[in-house]
Amino acid sequence: MRSILSFDIHQDDEPHDIDVCAERLESAGREASFFIPTSLLAVRAFREPLRHLAARGFELGTHSHDHSKAETAALRGGGRRDL
């Protein structure tokens, strides 16, 4: 049985955690896809961690350009009723 791992990265996430996650996945021999809002490409702190993901061979994809704060809060702990 094959499993697929995917991660959504948001502006509220810590850029350093991206590298930590990638290192753990690599050491476990796991592949993963990382989905980001394209607006993060303009945030200096995210540039290197995202480049490192690509250099390590992880798949990068987009899941929009930006998220509003209300949408991000609902995704993290609420539900559709919170939007």
Stockholm file with secondary structure:
# STOCKHOLM 1.0

chainA/1-83         MRSILSFDIHQDDEPHDIDVCAERLESAGREASFFIPTSLLAVRAFREPLRHLAARGFELGTHSHDHSKAETAALRGGGRRDL
#=GR chainA/1-83 SS CCCCCEEECCTTSCHHHHHHHHHHHHHTTCCCEEEECGGGGGCHHHHHHHHHHHHTTCEEEESCSCCCHHHHHHHHHCCGGGC
#=GC SS_cons        CCCCCEEECCTTSCHHHHHHHHHHHHHTTCCCEEEECGGGGGCHHHHHHHHHHHHTTCEEEESCSCCCHHHHHHHHHCCGGGC
//
